[in-house]
Amino acid sequence: MQVRKLIRGALCATVLAATGVAFAIPTDLYWQSPASKDKEAYIAAPMPPGVQVVDTENEGPVFATADGKTLYSWPLTSLRSGQAGDRRKSGQATCDGTIYKETTGFMSPYPGGFLLPELETRKSCEALWPPFLAPADAKPVGKWTVVKRTNGESQWAFDDYPVYLSSKDHKKGDVLGASVSLIGGEMGAVRWPIGPTADIPSDLALAVFRTGRMLTNNKGFSVYAYDKDTPGKSNCTAACLETWAPVLAPVMANPHGDWSVVERSPGIQQWAYRGKPLYTNMNDVEHRQVIGTDIPGWHNVYTQRALTPPSDWTVQDADLGQVLADSRGKTIYYYSCNDDAMDQQSCDSPDAPQVYRLAICGNFDPKVCNETFPYVQAKPGEKADSALWSVISIDPNTGKLAQAGQAGSLQVWAYRERPVYTYGADTHPGSVDGDNFGEFNGARNGFRAFWLRDDYRGNAHGHSPGDRR
């Protein structure tokens, strides 16, 4: 299969790979250079003592503790006949020290009452998601209020949802507990990193992709910029306006920071971001589209983007868009899993029970599983610009983290500290035959391709920050 890549109208340099020809990663199209200073601005608001705002790579500005640990909430999720998560404005947190032993039956078609795996080491919701405790005499401030836990302790809440930390986060800027950009299609109780309101006009919004935070209008349609425009001046006129609609700014628009206005004609103003006038594509029929970038000179607009993954990885054309692939052109897959306990624990990482994954990819046989979805192994000393990508040591017989120096362990690539895989039955660059492999199209328990662009199903992005409200 011939793979083509157009990057701002120029073909990318090629590198030979074992399975054919693969193209180097189009850095300017999908990722942000480490030298870039682009950061999403936010609207300052009152915060409790000990809370700060921290810039993160893919979640943008998030609230964090005094030592930089990201803060999360757990909004209620309806699951068939049951519900899991915190209820808004309930005044109470439901993530506590209970260690659940049985399935609930929330996830159809399975009944409840089955024993959960690895009960001897199972942790409580509270251990995995420590509450962000408030002093006993804490007072509400801005959107921050105080709720009571079952043990009587006070816990901070933001926007009427109790607030937690993640036991997976290690350092300032980590968002390893959950991600807005990996929610698309996943089932189970979803935790959200929380943060301040983005500093964008009220008639615009954000859509969070795996590779960045993209601007849309308030109806969800993508916003674009034109390479032929110059700072503060639109050169899209006449026939150009038959396809591209200026994003109009109100008479009382407030230019500030990255935001300015362009006067198209007397009394008609257009928003500009970082000096570039903004447009929508009148041919877009779906929300959050990127197909306008196929027109030379036009591109989507992002407040910020993630940094590049491993340098010898590639981008491949697939049947519905484009996927991230390794140096041979083999599509990269991630694993998604939530268990059916009342606290809906994720089972997608090496510190979780591996029985769910082994059941799906190998009928409980690690050897078969490792052939069906082999780990993506890292070369010695490999690193990525992006902090979202790391190398971890895995015991391939158990799927758990290996001990230092353990014989037979593998050094594998991980995204947000979850291993990534290829699919053994993929036959050529761009094959995505392992996509949606598992229960409920891989959303509940299974494997999904690492889409960078999906023009039809929206798998390349998760939710907008305001989708839960």
N, C-alpha and C positions, 0 to 999 in steps of 0.2 A: 504494500500500500504506500503510495506516495504521500508524504506528509508535507503540507505547506504551512508556512506561518507568515503572515503579513504584520509587520511591526511598523506602524506609522508610515506605511507605504513602501518599506524596504525589507527585503528578505534577510532573515537572520543568518549568521554564519553557521555552517553545519559542522557536526562532529560525527565521526563514524561510530557505530555501536554494533554489538554482536548481532542484532536482529535486523539491521538495515541502517537507514539514515534517520537520525533524530536531530532536531533543531535545538539550539541552546535556548535557555529560558528568556522569554521576552520581558526583560526587567522593567522597561518603561511602560509596558501594557498592564502588568499584573501586580508589580511590587514597587516599593519605595526604596530608593537608594539609601544606604546607611548614612550618607552625607546630607540627606535631605533634612530640612528643619521643619517640615510641615507637621503641625499638630492641631488637633481639633480644639477650637476655643470653646469655652463654656461660660454660662452665666453664674456668677458668684451668688451664693445664697447662704443664710445662716446655717451653722453646723454646731453640734455639741462639742464641748471640750474634748480633745483627743481624737477628733476626726479631721482628716485632711483629704485633699484631692490629689490623686497620683495619675500621671500619664501612663497608659499602657498601649501595647503595640496594636492590638486589634479591637479592644473594647473602648478605646479612647479614654477620656478622663473618668476615673472611678473613685468612689469613696473608699477610704482605707483608714485603718487604725493608726495610732501615733507611730508605730513601727513599720507601717507600710503594707499591712496585710489587707487584701481586697475584701470588701463587704458584699454580702449577697442577701437576696430574699427568696422565699419559697411560696409563690402564689398558688392558690388552690388549683388542682387539676382534676377535672371530671373524668372518670374512667368507668364507663359502662354503668354498673350498679353501685359503684362506690366512689369515694373521693379521697384525695390525699393532698396535703399541703396546708398552708395557713390561709384562713379566711380573712379577707380584708375587713378592717374595722371591727374585728371580733374582740380585740383587746387581750388576746391570748395566743401564745405560741404552742404549736402542736409537736414540734421536733424536740423530744425529750430523751430521758435516759432509758426508756423501755427497749429491751432487746427482743424483737419479734422472732418467733420460731416457726411460723406457718405462713403459707401464701394466703392472700385475701380473696382470690377469685375475681378481683377487679379486672384482670386482663383476660378477656374472652379469648378462646372458648373454654379455658381451664377453670375448673372449680377450685374453691379454696380448701384449706385444711392440709395441704402437703407440707412436709417438713422442708425447711430451707437448708441449703448446703452449708457445710463448715460452721455449724452452730457453735462449736467450741471456741472459735475465734471471731465470731460475728460481733461487730461493734454496734453500739446504739447510734441513733440519728444524732444525738447530742455530741457523741465522741467524734463523729465525722464532720459535723457542722456545729462547732461550738457557738453558743449564743454570744452576741455582742452585748455584754452586760452594762447596765447603767447604774450609777450610784442610787442608793435608796431615796435620796432627796432630789433626783434629777427632775428638771422641768422641761416641758416641750419647748422646742425652738424651731421655727420655720416648719418644714414638713416632717420634722423629727418629733416623735412622741414616745411614750413609755408604755409597755405592756407587761403583764405579769406572767411568769412561768408557773408551772404546776407546783414547783417547790417554793414558790413565794418570792423568788428573786425578780428583780426588775431587769427588763431587756429593752434596748432601743428598738424602735420601729421607724421605718421611713416610708412615707406615702401610704401609711396604715398597714404595712406588712412588717412583721418581726424581722430583725436583721441578724445575720450569722457570718461567721468566718468559715473558711474551708481548711480542713486538716491537710489537704494536698498542697496548699501554697507554702512556699518556703521563704521567699524574700519579697522585697518591695517590687511591685510591678507584676508579680505572678497572678495569672487568672487561670488556674489549673482546675479549680473546682467545677466550673461550668462556663459556658460561652454562649453569648447570643448568636454567634455565627455558626454554631454547630447544632442548632435546635431544629432546623428545617426537617420535618418528618419524624423526628424522634418521639417516642411515646414515653409514658411514665411521668413522674413528678419532676418538673424542670426547675432548677435553681437558676437565678439570674444575678449576674454582677450588677450592682446599682451604682449610679453616678449622677452628677449634676446635669441640668438641662443643657443641651448643645446650644451654642450661640449661633443660631440661624434664624432667618426671618420666619414669622409665624405662618407664612404661606408656603414654606418649604419643610421638608422632613428628611430623615435619614433611613437608608436601608443598609444593613450590615452584611457584608459578604465575607467569605473566608479570607479574602485578600484586601479588604478595606471597607471604609465607611462612605457610602455613596449618597450623593444628594438626589432627592426626588422632589416633585411638587407635593402639595398636601393631598393630592388624590393618588399618590403612589407612582406616578409616571416619571421616568428617568429624566434627569437634567443633563444637558450637554454643553460643551464649549467648542468653539470654532477656531482652528489654528490660524486662519487668515485675519481674525480680529486682532486689534492692537489694544494695549492697555487703555481702558476708558472709551473705546470706540468700536461700534459694531459695523462690520463690513458685509453682514448678511442682509441683502436688500433685494428688491424685485423678485426674480424667480426663486431665489433662495428661500424667501418667506412662504413659498407654496409648500415647503416641506418642514421648515423649522419655525416654530412659534416663539418669539421672545418671552421670557419670564418677566412679566410686567411687575413693577414696583409701585406701591401706592403713592399718592401725592405726599403723604406724611411719612414716607420711608425714612429710616434713621441710618444713614451710612456711618459705619464705624468698623474698626479692626480690619478684617479681611473683606468686609462688605462695602460696596460702593454702588452708585447708580449711574446709568448712562442715559442721557436724554436722546431719544430716538427722533422725536419731533416735539414741538412745543406742547408741554403738558403730558407727554407720554414718556415714562421712565422705565428702564429695564434694569433688573438686578445684575450685578457683576460680582464675581467671587475671585479674590486675589487678582483683580484687574481684568478678568475675562468675563465678557457678557454671557449670560446664561439663556438656554433655549430648551424647549421640549421638541421631540420628533413627532409630528402629526401622524406618522405611520405606525407608531408604537400602539399595539392593541392590548398588550399585557403590562402589568406593573413591573417595575424594576428591570426593564429590558436593557440589554447592552448591544443590541443589533445595530443601533445607530453608529457604533464605532466601525462598522464595516464600510461606511461611506468615508472615503479619503478626506482627511482634514478635520474629522469630528471625533470627539471622545467624551466618555462619561466624566463626571466631576466628583472628586473624593475630598473629604476633609483631611484624611490621612490614610495611608496604606500600610500593610504589614511589610516586613523586610523579606529578603529572598531566602528560600529554602536551600537545601544542599546544592552547591554550585554546578554539579554535573548532571543534575536532574533536568528533565525536559518538559515541554508542553506538547500534547498531542491532540490532533483533531479526532473527535469521536462522533458517534451517530447523532448526538443531540447538542454538541457543543465542543468544549475543550476540557481536558483532564490533566492533572499533574501526573507525571510519569518518571520512572527512574532513568538512569543513563542509557538503558537498553530500549527505552520506549514502553516499558511495561507499566500499565496503569497502577497508581497508588490507591490503596483502599484503607479506610479506617473502620473500626469495629464499634458498633453501638449496642448498648445493653442496659436495661433497667430490670430489677427483680420485682416480684409481685408481693413483697411485704407491705405492711401498712405505711412504712416510711420510704418505700420506693427507692432503695439504694441503687446506685449505678454499679454495673458489673463489667465495665469496659476497660478497666486498667489492671495491671499485673498484681496489685494488692487485693483485688476482688476474687471471689471464687471463679475458677476457669471452667467449671462444668458446663455453664451455659454455652460458651464459645466452642468447647470441644464437642458438644452435642450437635451443634449446627454444622461445623466444618469437617468433622471426622467421625461422627457416630461414637464419640467418647474415646477415640483412638488418637493420641497425640501425633503418631507417625503419619496417619492419613491426613490429619488436620494441617500438619506442617507441609504436606505436599499440595493440599488443596489451596491453602492460603499461606504461602511461605512468608516469613518475616523479611523485611527489607534490611539486609545487613549493611553495616557501615564499614568503610575502610578505616584502618588505623589512623588516628589523628584527624579525622574528618570533623568539620564544624559547619554551621550555617550562620549567615548574618542574622537571621531571625531567632529571637529567644524562644519562639514557639516550637522550634525544632531542636531536639537533643538526642544524644546517643545513650541508650540504657543497656544494661546487661541482663539477658533473659535466659532462664533454664528452659530449653525447648521441650523438655519432657513434661514439665508442669505448667508452663506459661507464666510462672511467677518470676519475680526478680531473683537473679542469681547472686550468690555470695561472691565476694572479691576473690578472684583467682580460681573460681569453681571450674573444674574440668568439664568440657563440652558446652560451656555457656556461649551464647552468641551476643555480639555487639550489634544492636539493631537501632534503626531510626525510630523516633517516637515524636508524635505531634501532641503537644500539651501533656507529655509524659505517658501517652497511650501508644503502644506499638502500632506501626503501619505495616501493610502487607501488599503483596501482589497476588494475582489469581493464576493458579497453575494452568488453567484451561484457556487463558487469553492467548491468542495465536499471533497477533501482530500489533504494532504500535497503534493505539487508538481503540483496541478491543476493550469493552467494558462488560464482558459477559458475567463477571462476578458482582455487578452492581445490583443492589437490592436482594442479595443472597441471604435468606433467612426468614424469620417469622415477620409477618406483616410487612413484606417488602424490605426486610432488613431493619425496620424502624424500631421494633421492640428488642430484637436479638438477632444481629446479623451484620453483614458487611456492605459497605457502600463506597462507591468510587469517590475519589477526592476531586469533585467537579470544581473547575475554575470558572466555567461558563456553561450554562444549561439553558437554552433558549425556550424550553417548553415546560419543564417541570419544576423549575426553581430550586434545584438541589444545590446550586452554587452558593446560596445565601441562606441565612437563618431568618430571624425576625428583626423588625425594626425595634428600637429601644422602647417605643410606646405601645407595642402590640398587646402587651398583657393587660393594659388598662381598659 
